[in-house]
Amino acid sequence: MKKPLRKSGCHVLKMDLANRVREIRIAMYGNHGGSMLAEALGIPFRTWHNYESGCTIPAHTILQLIEVTGAHPHWLLTGEGERFQDRRTALTN
């Protein structure tokens, strides 16, 4: 059985996810598109900013992000494979 992640391990996972959701935001909405993505997700911009800074992202928000952007769940989780589920138009690939 695996040992539970220590806080530092959890922090690394959170920051990795934060970096990947930031990449999705930049690809879909550009460098200054955080407020547009937050609006599309129905959350305050400050909340989105906190998620990109490493705060825990609720599951329902991750699911909304996947639905709104077409982000590939496996890529969000691991950073491996295709960033998007389909070939949606993004500003940067």
C-alpha contacts under 8 A as a table, 3 or more apart, distances in Angstrom:
res1	aa1	res2	aa2	distance
5	L	8	S	7.73
5	L	9	G	5.38
5	L	10	C	6.06
6	R	9	G	5.15
6	R	10	C	6.34
7	K	10	C	5.04
7	K	11	H	6.02
8	S	11	H	4.95
8	S	12	V	6.26
9	G	12	V	5.17
9	G	13	L	6.38
10	C	13	L	5.07
10	C	14	K	6.15
11	H	14	K	5.07
11	H	15	M	6.13
11	H	54	G	7.79
12	V	15	M	5.14
12	V	16	D	6.07
13	L	16	D	5.08
13	L	17	L	6.23
14	K	17	L	5.16
14	K	18	A	6.05
14	K	54	G	5.48
14	K	55	C	7.11
14	K	56	T	6.69
15	M	18	A	4.83
15	M	19	N	6.07
15	M	53	S	7.38
15	M	54	G	5.01
16	D	19	N	5.15
16	D	20	R	6.31
17	L	20	R	5.04
17	L	21	V	6.18
17	L	54	G	7.70
17	L	76	L	6.48
17	L	77	L	6.92
18	A	21	V	5.29
18	A	22	R	6.14
18	A	51	Y	6.18
18	A	52	E	4.59
18	A	53	S	6.32
18	A	54	G	5.28
18	A	55	C	7.91
19	N	22	R	5.05
19	N	23	E	6.24
19	N	52	E	6.64
20	R	23	E	4.95
20	R	24	I	6.34
20	R	76	L	6.15
20	R	79	G	7.10
21	V	24	I	4.99
21	V	25	R	6.18
21	V	52	E	6.76
21	V	76	L	7.20
22	R	25	R	5.00
22	R	26	I	6.15
22	R	52	E	5.88
23	E	26	I	5.16
23	E	27	A	6.04
24	I	27	A	5.09
24	I	28	M	6.10
24	I	69	T	7.56
24	I	71	A	7.04
24	I	83	R	7.80
25	R	28	M	5.28
25	R	29	Y	5.50
25	R	30	G	6.69
25	R	31	N	7.78
25	R	33	G	6.89
25	R	34	G	6.70
25	R	37	L	6.79
26	I	29	Y	5.31
26	I	30	G	4.18
26	I	31	N	5.13
26	I	32	H	7.72
26	I	33	G	6.96
26	I	91	L	7.45
26	I	92	T	7.38
27	A	30	G	5.95
27	A	90	A	5.06
27	A	91	L	5.01
27	A	92	T	4.74
27	A	93	N	6.36
28	M	69	T	7.10
28	M	89	T	7.51
28	M	90	A	4.75
28	M	91	L	5.74
28	M	92	T	7.55
29	Y	32	H	7.31
29	Y	33	G	4.62
29	Y	34	G	7.26
29	Y	36	M	7.02
29	Y	37	L	6.91
29	Y	90	A	7.75
29	Y	91	L	7.00
30	G	33	G	5.15
30	G	91	L	6.48
31	N	34	G	7.67
32	H	35	S	7.65
33	G	36	M	5.18
33	G	37	L	6.33
34	G	37	L	5.23
34	G	38	A	6.03
34	G	45	F	6.61
34	G	48	W	7.08
34	G	49	H	7.28
35	S	38	A	5.00
35	S	39	E	6.08
35	S	44	P	7.83
35	S	45	F	5.07
36	M	39	E	5.11
36	M	40	A	6.23
37	L	40	A	4.94
37	L	41	L	6.16
38	A	41	L	5.05
38	A	42	G	6.04
38	A	43	I	5.20
38	A	44	P	5.96
38	A	45	F	5.19
38	A	47	T	7.95
38	A	48	W	5.90
39	E	42	G	4.89
39	E	43	I	6.04
39	E	44	P	7.02
39	E	45	F	7.34
40	A	43	I	7.90
40	A	68	V	7.16
41	L	61	T	7.39
41	L	64	Q	6.34
41	L	65	L	6.81
41	L	68	V	7.31
43	I	47	T	6.63
43	I	48	W	7.09
44	P	47	T	5.30
44	P	48	W	6.64
45	F	48	W	5.09
45	F	49	H	6.14
46	R	49	H	4.91
46	R	50	N	6.20
47	T	50	N	5.06
47	T	51	Y	6.42
48	W	51	Y	5.05
48	W	52	E	6.37
49	H	52	E	5.15
49	H	53	S	6.25
50	N	53	S	4.91
50	N	54	G	6.52
50	N	55	C	5.58
51	Y	54	G	5.31
51	Y	55	C	4.79
51	Y	56	T	6.43
51	Y	57	I	5.87
52	E	55	C	7.26
57	I	61	T	6.55
57	I	62	I	6.78
58	P	61	T	5.36
58	P	62	I	6.53
59	A	62	I	5.07
59	A	63	L	6.19
60	H	63	L	5.04
60	H	64	Q	6.15
61	T	64	Q	4.97
61	T	65	L	6.05
62	I	65	L	4.96
62	I	66	I	6.23
63	L	66	I	5.11
63	L	67	E	6.26
64	Q	67	E	5.00
64	Q	68	V	5.97
65	L	68	V	5.18
65	L	69	T	5.83
65	L	70	G	7.58
65	L	71	A	7.16
66	I	69	T	5.48
66	I	70	G	5.04
66	I	71	A	4.83
66	I	72	H	6.84
66	I	73	P	6.93
67	E	70	G	5.57
67	E	71	A	7.56
69	T	84	F	7.90
70	G	84	F	5.51
70	G	85	Q	5.55
70	G	86	D	6.73
70	G	88	R	7.23
71	A	75	W	7.57
71	A	76	L	7.19
71	A	83	R	5.90
71	A	84	F	4.35
71	A	85	Q	5.86
72	H	75	W	5.30
72	H	76	L	6.33
72	H	82	E	6.69
72	H	83	R	5.52
72	H	84	F	4.70
72	H	85	Q	4.74
73	P	76	L	5.07
73	P	77	L	6.20
74	H	77	L	5.10
74	H	78	T	5.99
74	H	79	G	7.33
74	H	80	E	7.04
74	H	81	G	7.37
75	W	78	T	5.19
75	W	79	G	4.41
75	W	80	E	5.06
75	W	81	G	5.80
75	W	82	E	6.28
75	W	83	R	5.55
75	W	84	F	7.91
76	L	79	G	5.77
76	L	83	R	7.55
79	G	83	R	7.79
80	E	83	R	7.94
82	E	85	Q	7.01
84	F	87	R	6.77
84	F	88	R	7.35
90	A	93	N	6.48
